[in-house]
Amino acid sequence: MYRILLILLAITLVCSVAEANTQQTIYAICKQTIDIKFCSGILAKNQATSPIMKDFLKVTVTEAERISANTYSFISTIFLNVGSGPGLQKCVESYARVNASFTNAVSLFNEDRFAEIIGLMDEVSYGVGICKTDFNVPGYNVNPMIAKNRETNVLAAMEKIISHMVPS
Ligand SMILES: *[C@@H]1O[C@H](CO)[C@@H](O)[C@H](O)[C@H]1NC(C)=O
């Protein structure tokens, strides 16, 4: 009986140390970005209990692909509804490339080509810079792409930071 209790205690201890390490790792990554809360929310979706960098990178590339596809649909729909505007059109075109880059990042991850993800994310940051937010979007007081650009930059930064940390 005593032995079982000791074993249970040991297991609990190991689990809570792993949990604390995971939280520390998340903070260490996210404090390097401009939005700790958004970044932590993404990394918290990692179901693994130990802070393995590859698991964090996997959850990031997966979520980034999903979110950027949504963003591209969002801006495409606005473009279809509004119809024109040079700033808007550039934004749609740049997000088509941003979406493709995040999809490519998932393929690179699956092939363990982590260093190449870093270069790809530089292209993403450049693409986000092309999406100026100086056009009006009907129904919004503030251009919604301001927040989307910010999110996209955080996702790109996360992929870069974590790719650097994955042992190759
Ligand atoms: C995003 O890019 C991928 C790969 O090019 C493509 O399959 C997907 O349809 C794109 N998403 C949207 C919303 O167009």
The ligand as an SDF file (V2000), in Angstrom:
LIG
                    3D

 14 14  0  0  0  0  0  0  0  0999 V2000
   -4.3780   27.7600  -49.6100 C   0  0  0  0  0  0  0  0  0  0  0  0
   -3.3210   27.1790  -50.3360 O   0  0  0  0  0  0  0  0  0  0  0  0
   -3.4710   25.7910  -50.5910 C   0  0  0  0  0  0  0  0  0  0  0  0
   -2.2090   25.3200  -51.2860 C   0  0  0  0  0  0  0  0  0  0  0  0
   -1.8710   26.1170  -52.3750 O   0  0  0  0  0  0  0  0  0  0  0  0
   -4.7180   25.5410  -51.3970 C   0  0  0  0  0  0  0  0  0  0  0  0
   -4.9010   24.1550  -51.5870 O   0  0  0  0  0  0  0  0  0  0  0  0
   -5.9180   26.1240  -50.6540 C   0  0  0  0  0  0  0  0  0  0  0  0
   -7.0650   25.9840  -51.4290 O   0  0  0  0  0  0  0  0  0  0  0  0
   -5.6790   27.5880  -50.3390 C   0  0  0  0  0  0  0  0  0  0  0  0
   -6.7550   28.0850  -49.4920 N   0  0  0  0  0  0  0  0  0  0  0  0
   -7.6850   28.8950  -49.9490 C   0  0  0  0  0  0  0  0  0  0  0  0
   -8.6760   29.3600  -48.9590 C   0  0  0  0  0  0  0  0  0  0  0  0
   -7.7350   29.2290  -51.1140 O   0  0  0  0  0  0  0  0  0  0  0  0
  1  2  1  0
  1 10  1  0
  2  3  1  0
  3  4  1  0
  3  6  1  0
  4  5  1  0
  6  7  1  0
  6  8  1  0
  8  9  1  0
  8 10  1  0
 10 11  1  0
 11 12  1  0
 12 13  1  0
 12 14  2  0
M  END
$$$$
